[in-house]
Amino acid sequence: MAEALTPTLEDLREGAVPAWLWDGVRARIVWANPPGVAFFGGESLFDLIDRPFDAGEAGVERIMALNRSLRRGQVETAHLHFPSAGTAAALTCRCTIHALTDGRPGLLAVAAEATPERNALPSTGILAAFDLLPSAAGLIGRDGSILHLNAAALLLLGALQRVSLAALMGDVALAEEFLTRTEAAGTASMTGQFPARTGQRDLRLTLRKLALAEGGPYALLLADDITERRALERRLSAPDSRPAPGLAPAEAEAFKQLGKVLKDDAGLAPKPEAPPSRRSLPAIPQLVRATIDRLPDAVLIAKDGQLRYANPSALRLFGYNGAEDVINDTKLWERFVALGQSLPTTEIEYGNGQSLTATAQMSVVPWLGGPARQFVIRPLATPQVVSVVEPPVEADPPAPPAPIAEPPIDPVPAPIPPPAVSVADEELRAILDTATDGIITLDAQGLIHTFSAGAEAIFGYRIAEVADKPFAQLLAPESRKVLRDYLSVLQGPGVASVFNDGREVTAVVKQGGTVPLFLTLGKLQAPNSRAAFCAVVRDITQWKKTETELRDAKEAAEATSRQKSEFLARISHELRTPLNAIMGFSEVMRLQRFGEIGNEKYRGYVNDIHASGGHLLSLINDLLDLSKVEAGKLELNFTSVNLGEITDHAIRMLQEQATAARVVLRKTLAPDLPNVVADLRSMRQIMLNLLSNALKFTDPGGQVIVSAQMTQGGELKLRVKDTGIGMSAEQLRDALEPFRRVVTDGRDTPGTGLGLPLTKALAEANRTKFEMTSEARKGTLVEITFPTTRVLAE
C-alpha cells in the first residue's frame, strides 16, 4: 500500500476509464461514471444502483475485503474479475476509501486504461429461451469462468460456486482436467459430490464444447442432481435392504431380485488391474436383455473397467458360442474397457490371432448401478487371420480355436438405386406451391436446388432462372452477411443451431426495388438428398407498414402527452403569481392589520376568500407536481431518510384535524428501523397525503395506524392502515385515476381527485412499489415497499 490523494467524483465523471463507488458492506454500486455504467451493460446510473451483486463473485468479494482493510488516504492496486459483466479477464483497478452520502466509508475503484474485452454472449432472445430450460445449464468461458447461468442452475448452485468451474468443483486441478478432456473429446462428463445451495449434492456435470465465433462462450455446462437416485441405489444394494411393506408376494420376490441384481452390479468394488481368468455373465433383467438382443449390429457393454455383456450379433461377428466367451476375450477386454470415444475406422484383434476392420460407435446408456458405455461395432471387411509368431514349445501343440457357430455376415450393403418420384411426392409439391410463403431448398454451398411457386411470386424469378445459383444473389448486400452467418451457425452444434429464431432480410426482386422478408432456415436430415437446407421466406411488407404506423402513432401520442404535461406545468406556475397576491391581501384583511372591518358580513367574505384561495393553491400545487412527474421533470434529491421522523412530522401537522374528527392517529415503528434512500420532500408529501386521506374517510372512534417492518428478503414495508369506510374494487381503481373522485355511502368528501394518484406517482418516482387494498366497511391498507437496494445497512 502507498499513500495517495483520493480523486474526486467530478474528476472521474468525464474520464475515459470506468470508475465506480461501491458500498462495500452491502455489495452495491452507489455511483459510476458513463464508462463504468457501460462496463456492466447499463444505460444509466439507476441501472447499477438497483442492480444486486452476488457477494460470492470474485470481484465483489475482493471489494468487500478492501473496504474492511483499507484506511483513508491509502491506495491499493487490485485485480477485479466480474464474470457477471461478461469479461474474460480480471480488471486492474486502483482502489481507495471514499466517503458515502451517509458518512460511511465506501470503496472507489478506478480501472486502468486498458479494459478487457467482453465475452460475446448470445442475443437477448436466445438467452431468454436458454433461461427457460428446465435443466440446470450454463455458458462457460475458455478460462473456466461461468459467463451465464439459467434459472434452474441459479436455483441449484450456491452463491460461491457461480464464479468458475474451479469454485463449483472445489478443485482447480480437477477443473483444468475437465476443460482439457472437453478440448480433446468435444464432450466430457464427471460425477461426484459437489457443493450446492442446499449443501453437498451428487451432481453429474457435462461439458460440451461449442463451435461459436472467437470471443464467444467456450462450452455448454449441464448439471444434473442425481442425489436421490444414488441414495435409492445405495439403499437397494445394502445388505439389510428389504422390500417395502404391503407388497404382494410376487412383487416382493421381484423387488428382492432387483435389489440383488443392483447389488451384484453396483460397481462399488475396486477396478481389477487385469481381466479375471473367467467371468460369468451378470444377472440382467429380461427386458434389458431382449432390447439389446434384437439389435442387428454387434453390441458390447462396458462399465467400471469391465466388459459386461455382448449381444447375439457380437457372438456371430467374433465367432463365439456364448456371451461369457466374448467378455472373457483378453484382447477385446483390453481394447474396449479403456476406450472412451467413437472410432471411425479401427483394427480390432480378438481370439487367437484374428482381426477385423470396423467402426466402433460409443454412446452412454443407462445400466444397472449407473451409466455404462455401449459400443456398436460395424465391420468394414471380412475378418482375417493375423499371422502370429509363436515361440517353440516342447509340449503338445495348442488346441485349435473354438468352432465358429455361423459364418460372419458380410455387412457391405448393396447399392441403393435413386428413389423414384411417387404420387405422394407430387401431391406434397403441389401443396407447397399453394403456400403464400416462399419455400426454397439449398445445397451445402448455399446454391438454390428447388424454388416453390410462392418464392417465384415474391422474387419475380422462375425456377429456371435461379436454379444452381447462389441464394445470396437474391438478397440486398447488407443481408448477404446475415445469410452467411445464419448458414454457419446451423452447420455447428452450438446453442444457435438449437434456438432457431429466424432473421429479417431484404430481397432484391426482379421487378426492381426491395422487399422486406422474414427468413427461417432449417437443416435437412435426408442422407440421399442433394438439398442440405430449407429456407422459408415471408413477405412482411404489410407488417413493416403496420409497425411504422403504430410507432408513429405511439410517438405522436407520447408527444401530445408531453405537451399536455408541459402546458399544465407552465399554466400552473403562472396561476401561482396572482393567487399569492389574493392569499396575501386576504390574510391581511382577515387579521384586520390596518383597521377593523365594521361589517360582519365583510369579515365572513374575507375568511371565505382566504379559505378558497388556500384550496385553489393546494390544487395547483398537486397539479404542478403531477405534471412534473408525468413530464419527467420532477427534481429529486436522494438522501438518507428516517421514516420515523417523517411520520412524526406528519402526525404533528394533522393531530388537530384528527382530534376534531375524533380519530386516533398513532404509529408503531421500531426504534432501530434502518434509513432508506429517498427524496425527503416527496416522502413528507406522501405521508401527509396518506394520513390526510385516511382521516377523511374514517368515522369517529376509528383509528389510523402507521407501521413498518423488514421482510425476510431485506425489503422494508411502510404501511398506513385505517378502519374507515373502505372501497370496492371498482372504486379503488377510480381512486387511483387522476381527477376521479370516489363517493361512498352518500358521503361527498371535499377533494380534487389528485391526492392518491399524486402519492402513487411520487412513490414510484422514489423507486418504491405502491400497493393499495381496500374492502367496503373494513378499511383501507396502503403499502410502500422499499427494495433492498434502497434500504441502508446498519
Salt bridges, closest charged atoms under 4 A:
GLU10 OE2 - ARG13 NH2 3.05
ASP23 OD2 - ARG26 NH1 3.76
ASP23 OD2 - ARG104 NH2 2.75
ASP50 OD2 - ARG767 NH1 2.46
ASP50 OD1 - ARG790 NH1 4.00
ASP54 OD2 - ARG162 NH1 3.56
GLU76 OE2 - ARG62 NH2 2.72
ASP102 OD2 - ARG104 NE 2.83
ASP131 OD1 - HIS148 NE2 2.82
GLU183 OE2 - LYS209 NZ 3.13
ASP202 OD2 - ARG234 NH2 3.62
ASP224 OD2 - ARG204 NH2 3.28
ASP225 OD2 - ARG201 NH2 2.94
GLU228 OE2 - ARG201 NH2 2.84
GLU233 OE2 - ARG229 NE 3.77
GLU233 OE1 - ARG230 NE 3.99
ASP264 OD2 - LYS260 NZ 3.09
ASP265 OD1 - ARG308 NH1 1.92
ASP297 OD2 - ARG378 NH2 3.20
ASP304 OD2 - LYS303 NZ 2.66
ASP325 OD1 - ARG278 NH2 2.79
GLU349 OE1 - LYS331 NZ 3.81
ASP437 OD2 - ARG538 NH2 2.72
ASP443 OD2 - ARG530 NH2 3.79
GLU456 OE1 - ARG462 NH1 3.14
GLU465 OE1 - LYS510 NZ 2.93
ASP468 OD1 - ARG530 NH2 2.46
ASP485 OD2 - LYS481 NZ 2.87
ASP501 OD1 - ARG503 NH1 3.04
GLU504 OE1 - LYS544 NZ 2.73
GLU547 OE1 - LYS544 NZ 3.85
GLU547 OE2 - ARG551 NH2 3.01
GLU558 OE2 - LYS554 NZ 2.52
GLU566 OE2 - LYS633 NZ 3.76
GLU587 OE1 - ARG590 NH2 3.03
GLU587 OE1 - HIS610 NE2 2.66
GLU600 OE1 - ARG603 NH2 1.85
GLU630 OE1 - LYS564 NZ 2.97
ASP648 OD1 - LYS667 NZ 2.77
ASP699 OD1 - ARG747 NH2 2.44
ASP699 OD2 - ARG777 NH2 3.86
ASP734 OD1 - ARG740 NH2 3.04
ASP745 OD2 - ARG777 NH1 2.94
ASP748 OD1 - ARG741 NH2 2.90
GLU764 OE2 - LYS760 NZ 2.71
GLU771 OE2 - LYS769 NZ 3.52
GLU775 OE2 - LYS778 NZ 3.54
GLU783 OE2 - ARG719 NE 2.65
